[in-house]
Amino acid sequence: MISRAFLLGGGIAFAATTALAHSPQSKAGGASAAPVFEQALPNVPGKTMTSVLVRYAPGGKSPAHTHSRTAFVFAYVLSGSIRSQVNGGPVKVYRAGESWFEEPGAHHQISENASKTKPASLLAVFVADTGDRNLTVYDQEK
């Protein structure tokens, strides 16, 4: 279980230049992303772990996007249920307590709240090259 202290108190906020943290499209679609934590990995030189809290309003979604070619992504559903499709694979619904992994450069076609009546949230944890600020690029930005 992810500790509340990690989510709320571990926050070494990182620069707002990270694409996930300030995309106006994510808010317009009923989804928002906020940085939670960033830490260089001392035992893996050149790599940094970054976590982002993604919240979805009822029926909310993020635009289709691609993750950095340097980023491994682990997603953990904190509340509600999330509908997801990555790299043209099957559409899956993940519920609170479930997780999935995305390879570097993954294309995320669907990322949305599976409920029209209840909010949902997930924690996305990226392990990427230190200094990589393009962790997420929305399709319409390409």
Disulfide bonds with the S-S distance in Angstrom:
none
